[in-house]
Amino acid sequence: MKVYLYTYQYEQIKNEGYKSLSLLDKTSDLYRQRLHVYDKNAESNKIEDILAYLEETFPGRLRSVCVITEMAPVREYKHSYLNYLVHHANVLSFDLEQLITDGIVEAIYCKDNKDTILEKPYFENIYQVSPEQIKNTTIDWQLCETEKYKTYSPWSTIKHYFLVLKEGYIPSKYITLERKGARENKV
């Protein structure tokens, strides 16, 4: 089973593998950007508080990477962030079964906030799943375009998965470029 991710760092990933937060350069802008997405969830903008919050959500979160089960169809979306992502980011894939067989993935967690985001915007509905539980997951890409979800990130309405990685990264030999984006190699 293939799983996918959208990225603007394909060349770096191709050369170094796909790194989780635990392996990113702690002084880099990318590291700070990825952490500060969780300021409100952690109720703090201090790096140490955000790290503590993330590691409390599930074991190994700092060694995890996010994936989805299908690529978004290339079309125009009313949600500006989703539209930009679909038309400008690279799409990479991994064979999930191979990652598990080779001992790279040690656990999988699901994040599904579509039913909780409206009442609890900073709550993360995360729970552990088995590989079999995600095999038939489909994504309703239009859901984030509805009025009630339009102001939220698409990741608030799109069910996605965290792969907890034994060593904190996926080696480049497991990575396939599925679709080249228009905004290659920019952060």
Beta strands, then each sheet from edge to edge (+ up, - down):
strand 1: 2-7
strand 2: 18-19
strand 3: 64-67
strand 4: 90-95
strand 5: 105-111
strand 6: 126-129
strand 7: 160-165
strand 8: 169-170
strand 9: 176-179
sheet 1: 1+ 4- 9+
sheet 2: 2+ 8-
sheet 3: 3+ 7- 5+ 6-
end
